Amino acid sequence: MEREIKTITTPSGAQVVLKAWITGAEARALKSVYYSGLKAGGGQSTKSAPEIMQEMEDLAFKTVIVSIDGSTENILERVLAMKNSDYQASRDAVNAVKDGDSDEKKSS
């Protein structure tokens, strides 16, 4: 099954193409990043909270963004190199897909 996509335009005019939704497997992979930093038995975490959040965000960008300005190369590096306002717009759109917000709005 081919997945729907959507396109956003960042404040500076970059065209960011995103998957319209993520699969259960993709959601599970994102959650596993969070759980990988926890230590069983309540011991000291193996990663700091900021490290875990950055890893989750990086994976979300790589999972959800299909292309930036027509290129599928180096998605993470390119989104991190954007102007902050473009990065924020891309992050907000990725989070909406990741959190299922775009599916709910579409079916409402």
Steps between C-alpha positions, in 0.01 A plus 500: 500500500639835402495751782351844459734795524454866576714803431568798719672820404733639764516874573802531268326309222654153530268221387498219756318182397381284789329168541138565599514236774738251659460127538479312827853372440628855455323614817650205685851589376455856627386374841793259519740797491334632814504164676859428398614775737326352801677262732307201633433502872497878530877538487695783341391572143754416232418823311402849604149628426633749240690220323188285486286788372753584227521136390120478486475823302777392259324169434166678455651732237656203317178298524243764402676735255508362146687785334609862533484710184475182293805326647487187715868526594627585850157588640612534862807709421300725270215564744749574778679748272179694426426842644346452841154612381510239220629235739217582744236479225641166385518369857140604571379324183702185581364495856142532373554193279688309770235572761214412263362854498493522121299173474242622750453832325469329164229262620303764694 
